């Protein structure tokens, strides 16, 4: 894992405060990505009355659809055919990104995580009320691959074909994703 550019970089784009970026390289089991995983702390203030709708509406207006509500799998997996956004609707959790040897990242209500195609993720632990809204650029139907070294080469070929999104799922065409994923 290597920390990507973030706030305070005098030579380039400064992400909004509360933004963390991580780059995970292939570990021979999962492909991961050269694109940075983006964690935006408190990016969306969930509505008291309908937090799920708050996330789904924000993502949809920025072209990230095919939304679902659930948790995060407790096993390492990745999506070789699409990027994914996760909006933390309620509760908190620790999620390991990048595979077994990746980084453990704490997330809580209001946080948004943008996961590049191929980056492994697994919920390690969570509060009882933990729930997430997930969505995909252009509403792509996602494929899920577990950490299988036999699938690595085929997955890497598929990931190379995944287009960059036109829009950040929270801030649209001028958001951090568009600037960081160039």
TIRO-2110 file (N, C-alpha, C; in Angstrom, 1 decimal):
// TIRO-2110
0.9, -1.2, 0.0, N, 1, A
0.0, 0.0, 0.0, CA, 1, A
0.9, 1.2, 0.0, C, 1, A
0.5, 2.2, -0.7, N, 2, A
1.2, 3.5, -0.7, CA, 2, A
0.1, 4.6, -0.7, C, 2, A
0.4, 5.6, 0.1, N, 3, A
-0.6, 6.7, 0.3, CA, 3, A
-0.5, 7.5, -1.0, C, 3, A
-1.6, 7.8, -1.6, N, 4, A
-1.7, 8.6, -2.8, CA, 4, A
-1.7, 10.1, -2.4, C, 4, A
-1.7, 11.0, -3.4, N, 5, A
-1.7, 12.4, -3.2, CA, 5, A
-3.0, 12.8, -2.4, C, 5, A
-2.8, 13.7, -1.5, N, 6, A
-4.0, 14.2, -0.8, CA, 6, A
-3.9, 15.7, -0.5, C, 6, A
-4.6, 16.1, 0.5, N, 7, A
-4.6, 17.5, 0.9, CA, 7, A
-3.2, 18.0, 1.3, C, 7, A
-2.8, 19.2, 0.8, N, 8, A
-1.6, 19.8, 1.2, CA, 8, A
-0.5, 19.5, 0.2, C, 8, A
-0.8, 19.0, -1.0, N, 9, A
0.2, 18.8, -2.0, CA, 9, A
0.4, 20.1, -2.8, C, 9, A
1.6, 20.7, -2.6, N, 10, A
1.8, 22.0, -3.3, CA, 10, A
2.0, 21.9, -4.8, C, 10, A
2.2, 20.7, -5.3, N, 11, A
2.5, 20.5, -6.7, CA, 11, A
1.2, 20.0, -7.5, C, 11, A
0.1, 19.8, -6.8, N, 12, A
-1.0, 19.2, -7.6, CA, 12, A
-2.3, 19.5, -6.9, C, 12, A
-3.3, 18.7, -7.3, N, 13, A
-4.7, 18.8, -6.8, CA, 13, A
-4.7, 18.6, -5.3, C, 13, A
-5.4, 19.4, -4.6, N, 14, A
-5.6, 19.2, -3.2, CA, 14, A
-7.1, 18.7, -3.0, C, 14, A
-7.2, 17.5, -2.4, N, 15, A
-8.5, 16.9, -2.2, CA, 15, A
-9.1, 17.7, -1.1, C, 15, A
-10.5, 17.6, -1.0, N, 16, A
-11.2, 18.2, 0.1, CA, 16, A
-10.7, 17.7, 1.5, C, 16, A
-10.7, 18.5, 2.5, N, 17, A
-10.4, 18.1, 3.8, CA, 17, A
-11.2, 16.9, 4.2, C, 17, A
-10.7, 15.9, 4.9, N, 18, A
-11.4, 14.7, 5.3, CA, 18, A
-11.4, 13.7, 4.2, C, 18, A
-10.5, 13.8, 3.2, N, 19, A
-10.4, 12.8, 2.2, CA, 19, A
-9.1, 12.1, 2.4, C, 19, A
-9.2, 10.8, 2.3, N, 20, A
-8.0, 9.9, 2.4, CA, 20, A
-7.9, 9.1, 1.1, C, 20, A
-6.7, 8.9, 0.6, N, 21, A
-6.5, 8.1, -0.6, CA, 21, A
-5.5, 7.0, -0.3, C, 21, A
-5.7, 5.8, -0.9, N, 22, A
-4.8, 4.7, -0.8, CA, 22, A
-4.7, 4.0, -2.1, C, 22, A
-3.5, 3.5, -2.4, N, 23, A
-3.2, 2.8, -3.6, CA, 23, A
-2.7, 1.4, -3.2, C, 23, A
-3.4, 0.3, -3.7, N, 24, A
-3.0, -1.0, -3.4, CA, 24, A
-2.6, -1.7, -4.7, C, 24, A
-1.4, -2.3, -4.6, N, 25, A
-0.8, -3.0, -5.8, CA, 25, A
-1.3, -4.5, -5.7, C, 25, A
-1.2, -5.2, -6.8, N, 26, A
-1.5, -6.6, -6.8, CA, 26, A
-0.6, -7.4, -5.8, C, 26, A
-1.2, -8.3, -5.1, N, 27, A
-0.4, -9.1, -4.2, CA, 27, A
-0.2, -10.6, -4.7, C, 27, A
-0.6, -10.8, -5.9, N, 28, A
-0.5, -12.1, -6.5, CA, 28, A
-1.8, -13.0, -6.3, C, 28, A
-2.7, -12.4, -5.4, N, 29, A
-3.9, -13.1, -5.2, CA, 29, A
-5.1, -12.3, -5.6, C, 29, A
-5.0, -11.0, -5.3, N, 30, A
-6.1, -10.1, -5.8, CA, 30, A
-5.4, -9.0, -6.6, C, 30, A
-6.1, -8.5, -7.7, N, 31, A
-5.4, -7.6, -8.6, CA, 31, A
-5.2, -6.2, -8.0, C, 31, A
-6.1, -5.7, -7.2, N, 32, A
-6.0, -4.3, -6.7, CA, 32, A
-6.0, -3.3, -7.9, C, 32, A
-5.4, -2.1, -7.7, N, 33, A
-5.5, -1.1, -8.8, CA, 33, A
-4.4, 0.0, -8.6, C, 33, A
-4.0, 0.6, -9.7, N, 34, A
-3.2, 1.8, -9.6, CA, 34, A
-4.0, 3.0, -9.3, C, 34, A
-5.3, 2.9, -9.5, N, 35, A
-6.2, 4.0, -9.1, CA, 35, A
-6.3, 4.1, -7.6, C, 35, A
-6.4, 5.3, -7.0, N, 36, A
-6.5, 5.3, -5.5, CA, 36, A
-7.9, 5.0, -5.1, C, 36, A
-8.0, 4.3, -4.0, N, 37, A
-9.2, 4.1, -3.2, CA, 37, A
-9.4, 5.4, -2.5, C, 37, A
-10.7, 6.0, -2.5, N, 38, A
-10.9, 7.3, -1.9, CA, 38, A
-11.9, 7.1, -0.8, C, 38, A
-11.5, 7.6, 0.4, N, 39, A
-12.4, 7.6, 1.6, CA, 39, A
-12.7, 9.1, 1.9, C, 39, A
-13.9, 9.4, 1.9, N, 40, A
-14.4, 10.8, 2.2, CA, 40, A
-15.1, 10.8, 3.5, C, 40, A
-14.5, 11.3, 4.5, N, 41, A
-15.1, 11.4, 5.9, CA, 41, A
-16.3, 12.4, 5.9, C, 41, A
-17.4, 11.9, 6.4, N, 42, A
-18.6, 12.8, 6.5, CA, 42, A
-19.0, 13.4, 5.2, C, 42, A
-18.9, 12.8, 4.1, N, 43, A
-19.2, 13.3, 2.8, CA, 43, A
-20.7, 13.6, 2.6, C, 43, A
-21.5, 12.8, 3.2, N, 44, A
-23.0, 12.9, 3.1, CA, 44, A
-23.5, 12.9, 4.5, C, 44, A
-24.3, 13.9, 4.9, N, 45, A
-25.0, 13.8, 6.1, CA, 45, A
-26.3, 13.1, 6.0, C, 45, A
-26.4, 11.9, 6.5, N, 46, A
-27.6, 11.1, 6.3, CA, 46, A
-28.8, 11.8, 6.9, C, 46, A
-29.9, 11.9, 6.2, N, 47, A
-31.2, 12.4, 6.7, CA, 47, A
-31.7, 11.6, 7.9, C, 47, A
-32.2, 12.2, 8.9, N, 48, A
-32.7, 11.5, 10.0, CA, 48, A
-33.9, 10.7, 9.6, C, 48, A
-34.7, 11.2, 8.6, N, 49, A
-35.9, 10.5, 8.2, CA, 49, A
-35.7, 9.4, 7.2, C, 49, A
-34.7, 9.6, 6.3, N, 50, A
-34.5, 8.6, 5.3, CA, 50, A
-33.1, 8.6, 4.8, C, 50, A
-32.2, 8.1, 5.6, N, 51, A
-30.7, 8.1, 5.3, CA, 51, A
-30.5, 7.3, 4.0, C, 51, A
-31.2, 6.2, 3.8, N, 52, A
-30.9, 5.4, 2.6, CA, 52, A
-31.2, 6.2, 1.3, C, 52, A
-32.3, 6.9, 1.4, N, 53, A
-32.7, 7.8, 0.2, CA, 53, A
-31.7, 8.9, 0.0, C, 53, A
-31.2, 9.4, 1.0, N, 54, A
-30.1, 10.5, 0.9, CA, 54, A
-29.0, 10.0, 0.1, C, 54, A
-28.5, 8.8, 0.4, N, 55, A
-27.3, 8.3, -0.3, CA, 55, A
-27.7, 7.9, -1.7, C, 55, A
-28.8, 7.2, -1.9, N, 56, A
-29.2, 6.7, -3.2, CA, 56, A
-29.4, 7.9, -4.2, C, 56, A
-30.1, 9.0, -3.7, N, 57, A
-30.4, 10.1, -4.5, CA, 57, A
-29.1, 10.9, -4.9, C, 57, A
-28.2, 11.0, -3.9, N, 58, A
-26.9, 11.7, -4.2, CA, 58, A
-26.1, 10.9, -5.3, C, 58, A
-26.0, 9.6, -5.1, N, 59, A
-25.3, 8.8, -6.1, CA, 59, A
-25.9, 8.8, -7.4, C, 59, A
-27.2, 8.7, -7.5, N, 60, A
-28.0, 8.6, -8.8, CA, 60, A
-27.9, 9.9, -9.5, C, 60, A
-27.9, 11.0, -8.9, N, 61, A
-27.8, 12.3, -9.6, CA, 61, A
-26.5, 12.5, -10.2, C, 61, A
-25.5, 11.7, -9.8, N, 62, A
-24.1, 11.8, -10.3, CA, 62, A
-23.8, 10.6, -11.2, C, 62, A
-24.8, 9.8, -11.6, N, 63, A
-24.6, 8.7, -12.5, CA, 63, A
-24.2, 7.4, -11.9, C, 63, A
-24.3, 7.2, -10.6, N, 64, A
-23.9, 6.0, -9.9, CA, 64, A
-25.3, 5.3, -9.5, C, 64, A
-25.7, 4.3, -10.1, N, 65, A
-27.0, 3.7, -9.9, CA, 65, A
-26.9, 2.1, -9.7, C, 65, A
-28.0, 1.4, -9.8, N, 66, A
-28.0, 0.0, -9.5, CA, 66, A
-27.7, -0.2, -8.0, C, 66, A
-28.3, 0.7, -7.2, N, 67, A
-28.0, 0.8, -5.8, CA, 67, A
-28.7, -0.3, -5.0, C, 67, A
-28.1, -0.7, -3.9, N, 68, A
-28.6, -1.7, -3.0, CA, 68, A
-28.3, -1.3, -1.6, C, 68, A
-29.0, -1.9, -0.6, N, 69, A
-28.8, -1.6, 0.8, CA, 69, A
-28.5, -2.9, 1.5, C, 69, A
-27.4, -3.0, 2.2, N, 70, A
-27.0, -4.2, 2.9, CA, 70, A
-25.7, -3.9, 3.8, C, 70, A
-24.9, -4.9, 4.0, N, 71, A
-23.6, -4.7, 4.7, CA, 71, A
-22.5, -4.9, 3.7, C, 71, A
-21.3, -5.2, 4.2, N, 72, A
-20.2, -5.6, 3.3, CA, 72, A
-19.8, -7.0, 3.6, C, 72, A
-19.6, -7.8, 2.6, N, 73, A
-19.2, -9.2, 2.8, CA, 73, A
-18.0, -9.3, 3.8, C, 73, A
-18.0, -10.4, 4.6, N, 74, A
-17.0, -10.6, 5.6, CA, 74, A
-15.8, -11.4, 5.0, C, 74, A
-15.8, -11.5, 3.7, N, 75, A
-14.7, -12.2, 3.1, CA, 75, A
-14.1, -11.3, 2.0, C, 75, A
-12.8, -11.5, 1.7, N, 76, A
-12.2, -10.6, 0.7, CA, 76, A
-12.7, -11.0, -0.7, C, 76, A
-13.1, -9.9, -1.4, N, 77, A
-13.7, -10.0, -2.7, CA, 77, A
-13.4, -8.7, -3.5, C, 77, A
-13.6, -8.8, -4.8, N, 78, A
-13.5, -7.6, -5.6, CA, 78, A
-14.4, -7.7, -6.8, C, 78, A
-14.5, -6.6, -7.5, N, 79, A
-15.3, -6.5, -8.7, CA, 79, A
-14.5, -6.2, -9.9, C, 79, A
-14.3, -7.2, -10.8, N, 80, A
-13.3, -7.0, -12.0, CA, 80, A
-14.0, -6.2, -13.1, C, 80, A
-15.3, -5.9, -13.0, N, 81, A
-15.9, -5.3, -14.2, CA, 81, A
-16.5, -3.9, -13.9, C, 81, A
-16.3, -3.4, -12.7, N, 82, A
-16.8, -2.1, -12.4, CA, 82, A
-16.2, -1.5, -11.1, C, 82, A
-16.2, -0.2, -11.0, N, 83, A
-15.9, 0.5, -9.8, CA, 83, A
-17.1, 0.5, -8.9, C, 83, A
-17.0, 0.8, -7.6, N, 84, A
-18.1, 0.7, -6.6, CA, 84, A
-18.0, 1.9, -5.7, C, 84, A
-19.1, 2.4, -5.3, N, 85, A
-19.2, 3.4, -4.2, CA, 85, A
-20.0, 2.8, -3.1, C, 85, A
-19.5, 3.0, -1.8, N, 86, A
-20.2, 2.5, -0.6, CA, 86, A
-20.4, 3.8, 0.2, C, 86, A
-21.7, 4.0, 0.6, N, 87, A
-22.1, 5.1, 1.5, CA, 87, A
-22.5, 4.5, 2.8, C, 87, A
-21.9, 4.9, 3.9, N, 88, A
-22.2, 4.3, 5.2, CA, 88, A
-23.4, 5.0, 5.7, C, 88, A
-24.5, 4.3, 5.7, N, 89, A
-25.8, 4.8, 6.1, CA, 89, A
-25.9, 4.9, 7.7, C, 89, A
-25.5, 3.9, 8.3, N, 90, A
-25.6, 3.9, 9.8, CA, 90, A
-24.5, 3.0, 10.4, C, 90, A
-24.2, 3.2, 11.7, N, 91, A
-23.2, 2.4, 12.4, CA, 91, A
-21.8, 2.7, 12.0, C, 91, A
-20.9, 1.7, 12.3, N, 92, A
-19.5, 1.8, 12.0, CA, 92, A
-18.9, 0.4, 11.8, C, 92, A
-17.8, 0.4, 11.1, N, 93, A
-17.1, -0.9, 10.8, CA, 93, A
-15.7, -0.7, 10.6, C, 93, A
-14.9, -1.8, 10.6, N, 94, A
-13.6, -1.8, 10.1, CA, 94, A
-13.6, -2.7, 8.9, C, 94, A
-13.0, -2.1, 7.8, N, 95, A
-13.0, -2.8, 6.5, CA, 95, A
-11.5, -2.9, 6.1, C, 95, A
-11.1, -4.1, 5.7, N, 96, A
-9.8, -4.3, 5.2, CA, 96, A
-9.8, -4.2, 3.7, C, 96, A
-9.1, -3.2, 3.1, N, 97, A
-9.0, -3.0, 1.7, CA, 97, A
-7.6, -3.5, 1.2, C, 97, A
-7.6, -4.0, 0.0, N, 98, A
-6.3, -4.5, -0.6, CA, 98, A
-6.0, -5.9, -0.4, C, 98, A
-6.8, -6.7, 0.2, N, 99, A
-6.6, -8.1, 0.5, CA, 99, A
-6.1, -8.4, 1.9, C, 99, A
-5.7, -9.6, 2.1, N, 100, A
-5.3, -10.0, 3.5, CA, 100, A
-4.1, -9.2, 4.0, C, 100, A
-3.3, -8.7, 3.2, N, 101, A
-2.1, -7.8, 3.6, CA, 101, A
-2.4, -6.4, 3.4, C, 101, A
-3.7, -6.0, 3.2, N, 102, A
-4.0, -4.6, 3.0, CA, 102, A
-4.2, -3.8, 4.3, C, 102, A
-4.8, -2.7, 4.2, N, 103, A
-5.0, -1.8, 5.3, CA, 103, A
-6.4, -1.9, 5.9, C, 103, A
-6.5, -1.8, 7.2, N, 104, A
-7.7, -1.8, 8.0, CA, 104, A
-8.2, -0.3, 8.1, C, 104, A
-9.3, 0.0, 7.6, N, 105, A
-9.9, 1.4, 7.6, CA, 105, A
-11.2, 1.4, 8.4, C, 105, A
-11.3, 2.3, 9.3, N, 106, A
-12.5, 2.4, 10.1, CA, 106, A
-13.4, 3.4, 9.3, C, 106, A
-14.7, 3.0, 9.2, N, 107, A
-15.7, 3.9, 8.5, CA, 107, A
-16.9, 4.0, 9.4, C, 107, A
-17.6, 5.1, 9.3, N, 108, A
-18.8, 5.4, 10.1, CA, 108, A
-19.8, 6.1, 9.3, C, 108, A
-21.0, 6.3, 9.9, N, 109, A
-22.2, 6.9, 9.2, CA, 109, A
-21.7, 8.3, 8.6, C, 109, A
-22.1, 8.4, 7.3, N, 110, A
-21.8, 9.7, 6.6, CA, 110, A
-20.6, 9.5, 5.7, C, 110, A
-19.7, 8.5, 5.9, N, 111, A
-18.5, 8.3, 5.1, CA, 111, A
-18.9, 7.7, 3.8, C, 111, A
-18.1, 8.0, 2.8, N, 112, A
-18.3, 7.5, 1.4, CA, 112, A
-16.9, 6.9, 1.0, C, 112, A
-16.9, 5.7, 0.5, N, 113, A
-15.7, 5.0, 0.0, CA, 113, A
-15.9, 4.7, -1.5, C, 113, A
-15.0, 5.2, -2.3, N, 114, A
-15.0, 4.8, -3.7, CA, 114, A
-13.9, 3.8, -4.0, C, 114, A
-14.3, 2.6, -4.5, N, 115, A
-13.4, 1.5, -4.6, CA, 115, A
-13.2, 1.3, -6.1, C, 115, A
-11.9, 1.4, -6.6, N, 116, A
-11.6, 1.1, -8.0, CA, 116, A
-11.8, -0.4, -8.3, C, 116, A
-12.2, -0.7, -9.5, N, 117, A
-12.3, -2.1, -10.0, CA, 117, A
-11.1, -2.8, -9.6, C, 117, A
-11.3, -4.0, -9.0, N, 118, A
-10.2, -4.9, -8.7, CA, 118, A
-9.6, -4.8, -7.3, C, 118, A
-10.0, -3.7, -6.5, N, 119, A
-9.5, -3.6, -5.2, CA, 119, A
-10.4, -4.4, -4.2, C, 119, A
-9.7, -5.3, -3.5, N, 120, A
-10.3, -6.3, -2.6, CA, 120, A
-10.8, -5.5, -1.4, C, 120, A
-11.9, -6.0, -0.8, N, 121, A
-12.4, -5.5, 0.4, CA, 121, A
-13.2, -6.5, 1.2, C, 121, A
-13.1, -6.4, 2.5, N, 122, A
-13.8, -7.3, 3.4, CA, 122, A
-14.1, -6.6, 4.7, C, 122, A
-15.4, -6.8, 5.2, N, 123, A
-15.7, -6.3, 6.6, CA, 123, A
-15.1, -7.2, 7.6, C, 123, A
-14.3, -6.6, 8.5, N, 124, A
-13.6, -7.3, 9.6, CA, 124, A
-14.5, -7.4, 10.8, C, 124, A
-15.1, -6.2, 11.2, N, 125, A
-16.1, -6.2, 12.3, CA, 125, A
-16.9, -5.0, 12.1, C, 125, A
-18.1, -5.0, 12.7, N, 126, A
-19.0, -3.9, 12.6, CA, 126, A
-20.0, -3.8, 13.7, C, 126, A
-20.5, -2.6, 13.9, N, 127, A
-21.6, -2.5, 14.9, CA, 127, A
-22.9, -3.2, 14.4, C, 127, A
-23.8, -3.4, 15.4, N, 128, A
-25.0, -4.1, 15.0, CA, 128, A
-25.9, -3.4, 14.0, C, 128, A
-25.8, -2.0, 14.0, N, 129, A
-26.6, -1.2, 13.1, CA, 129, A
-25.9, -0.8, 11.8, C, 129, A
-24.8, -1.5, 11.5, N, 130, A
-24.0, -1.1, 10.3, CA, 130, A
-24.8, -1.4, 9.1, C, 130, A
-25.0, -0.4, 8.2, N, 131, A
-25.6, -0.6, 6.9, CA, 131, A
-25.0, 0.3, 5.9, C, 131, A
-25.0, -0.2, 4.6, N, 132, A
-24.3, 0.5, 3.5, CA, 132, A
-25.2, 0.6, 2.3, C, 132, A
-25.1, 1.7, 1.6, N, 133, A
-25.7, 1.7, 0.2, CA, 133, A
-24.5, 1.6, -0.8, C, 133, A
-24.6, 0.7, -1.7, N, 134, A
-23.6, 0.6, -2.7, CA, 134, A
-24.2, 0.9, -4.1, C, 134, A
-23.4, 1.4, -5.0, N, 135, A
-23.9, 1.8, -6.3, CA, 135, A
-22.7, 1.7, -7.3, C, 135, A
-23.0, 1.8, -8.6, N, 136, A
-22.0, 1.6, -9.7, CA, 136, A
-22.1, 2.6, -10.8, C, 136, A
-21.0, 3.1, -11.4, N, 137, A
-21.1, 4.1, -12.4, CA, 137, A
-21.9, 3.5, -13.6, C, 137, A
-22.9, 4.3, -14.0, N, 138, A
-23.8, 3.8, -15.2, CA, 138, A
-24.7, 2.6, -14.8, C, 138, A
-24.8, 2.3, -13.5, N, 139, A
-25.7, 1.2, -13.1, CA, 139, A
-25.2, -0.2, -13.5, C, 139, A
-23.9, -0.3, -13.7, N, 140, A
-23.3, -1.6, -14.2, CA, 140, A
-23.7, -2.7, -13.2, C, 140, A
-24.1, -3.9, -13.7, N, 141, A
-24.3, -5.1, -12.9, CA, 141, A
-22.9, -5.6, -12.5, C, 141, A
-22.6, -5.8, -11.3, N, 142, A
-21.3, -6.1, -10.8, CA, 142, A
-21.1, -7.6, -10.7, C, 142, A
-19.9, -8.0, -11.0, N, 143, A
-19.4, -9.4, -10.8, CA, 143, A
-18.6, -9.4, -9.5, C, 143, A
-18.7, -10.5, -8.8, N, 144, A
-17.9, -10.6, -7.5, CA, 144, A
-16.9, -11.8, -7.7, C, 144, A
-15.7, -11.5, -7.4, N, 145, A
-14.6, -12.6, -7.4, CA, 145, A
-14.0, -12.6, -6.0, C, 145, A
-13.9, -13.8, -5.5, N, 146, A
-13.2, -13.9, -4.2, CA, 146, A
-11.7, -14.0, -4.4, C, 146, A
-10.9, -13.9, -3.4, N, 147, A
-9.4, -13.9, -3.5, CA, 147, A
-8.9, -15.3, -4.1, C, 147, A
-8.9, -15.4, -5.4, N, 148, A
-8.5, -16.6, -6.1, CA, 148, A
-7.4, -16.4, -7.0, C, 148, A
-6.2, -16.9, -6.7, N, 149, A
-5.1, -16.6, -7.6, CA, 149, A
-5.3, -17.2, -9.0, C, 149, A
-6.1, -18.2, -9.2, N, 150, A
-6.4, -18.7, -10.5, CA, 150, A
-7.2, -17.7, -11.4, C, 150, A
-7.9, -16.8, -10.7, N, 151, A
-8.7, -15.8, -11.5, CA, 151, A
-8.0, -14.5, -11.7, C, 151, A
-6.8, -14.4, -11.2, N, 152, A
-6.0, -13.1, -11.3, CA, 152, A
-5.8, -12.6, -12.7, C, 152, A
-5.2, -13.4, -13.6, N, 153, A
-4.9, -13.0, -14.9, CA, 153, A
-6.2, -12.6, -15.7, C, 153, A
-7.2, -13.3, -15.7, N, 154, A
-8.5, -13.0, -16.4, CA, 154, A
-9.1, -11.7, -15.8, C, 154, A
-9.0, -11.6, -14.4, N, 155, A
-9.5, -10.4, -13.8, CA, 155, A
-8.8, -9.2, -14.2, C, 155, A
-7.4, -9.3, -14.3, N, 156, A
-6.6, -8.1, -14.6, CA, 156, A
-7.0, -7.6, -16.1, C, 156, A
-7.2, -8.6, -17.0, N, 157, A
-7.6, -8.2, -18.3, CA, 157, A
-9.0, -7.5, -18.3, C, 157, A
-9.9, -8.0, -17.5, N, 158, A
-11.2, -7.3, -17.4, CA, 158, A
-11.1, -5.9, -16.8, C, 158, A
-10.3, -5.8, -15.8, N, 159, A
-10.2, -4.5, -15.1, CA, 159, A
-9.6, -3.5, -16.1, C, 159, A
-8.7, -3.9, -16.9, N, 160, A
-8.1, -3.0, -17.9, CA, 160, A
-9.1, -2.4, -18.9, C, 160, A
-10.3, -3.0, -19.0, N, 161, A
-11.3, -2.6, -19.9, CA, 161, A
-12.4, -1.7, -19.2, C, 161, A
-12.3, -1.6, -17.9, N, 162, A
-13.3, -0.8, -17.2, CA, 162, A
-13.0, 0.7, -17.4, C, 162, A
-14.0, 1.4, -17.9, N, 163, A
-13.8, 2.9, -18.2, CA, 163, A
-13.8, 3.7, -16.9, C, 163, A
-13.1, 4.8, -16.9, N, 164, A
-13.2, 5.7, -15.8, CA, 164, A
-14.6, 6.4, -15.7, C, 164, A
-15.1, 6.6, -14.6, N, 165, A
-16.4, 7.2, -14.4, CA, 165, A
-16.4, 8.7, -14.9, C, 165, A
-17.5, 9.2, -15.4, N, 166, A
-17.6, 10.6, -15.8, CA, 166, A
-17.7, 11.5, -14.6, C, 166, A
-18.1, 11.0, -13.5, N, 167, A
-18.5, 11.8, -12.4, CA, 167, A
-18.1, 11.2, -11.0, C, 167, A
-17.8, 12.0, -10.1, N, 168, A
-17.6, 11.6, -8.7, CA, 168, A
-19.0, 11.3, -8.1, C, 168, A
-19.2, 10.3, -7.3, N, 169, A
-20.5, 9.9, -6.9, CA, 169, A
-21.1, 10.9, -5.9, C, 169, A
-20.3, 11.8, -5.3, N, 170, A
-20.9, 12.8, -4.4, CA, 170, A
-20.9, 14.2, -5.0, C, 170, A
-19.8, 14.6, -5.6, N, 171, A
-19.7, 16.0, -6.1, CA, 171, A
-19.7, 16.1, -7.6, C, 171, A
-20.1, 15.1, -8.3, N, 172, A
-20.3, 15.2, -9.7, CA, 172, A
-19.0, 15.4, -10.6, C, 172, A
-19.1, 16.0, -11.7, N, 173, A
-18.0, 16.0, -12.7, CA, 173, A
-16.8, 16.9, -12.2, C, 173, A
-16.9, 17.7, -11.2, N, 174, A
-15.8, 18.4, -10.6, CA, 174, A
-15.3, 17.9, -9.3, C, 174, A
-15.7, 16.7, -8.9, N, 175, A
-15.4, 16.1, -7.7, CA, 175, A
-14.0, 15.5, -7.7, C, 175, A
-13.5, 15.1, -6.5, N, 176, A
-12.2, 14.5, -6.3, CA, 176, A
-11.9, 13.3, -7.2, C, 176, A
-12.8, 12.4, -7.4, N, 177, A
-12.6, 11.2, -8.2, CA, 177, A
-12.1, 11.6, -9.5, C, 177, A
-12.8, 12.5, -10.2, N, 178, A
-12.4, 12.9, -11.5, CA, 178, A
-11.0, 13.5, -11.6, C, 178, A
-10.6, 14.2, -10.6, N, 179, A
-9.2, 14.8, -10.6, CA, 179, A
-8.2, 13.8, -10.2, C, 179, A
-8.5, 12.8, -9.3, N, 180, A
-7.5, 11.9, -8.8, CA, 180, A
-7.4, 10.7, -9.7, C, 180, A
-8.4, 10.4, -10.5, N, 181, A
-8.4, 9.2, -11.4, CA, 181, A
-8.1, 9.6, -12.8, C, 181, A
-7.2, 10.5, -13.0, N, 182, A
-6.8, 10.9, -14.4, CA, 182, A
-5.6, 10.1, -14.9, C, 182, A
END
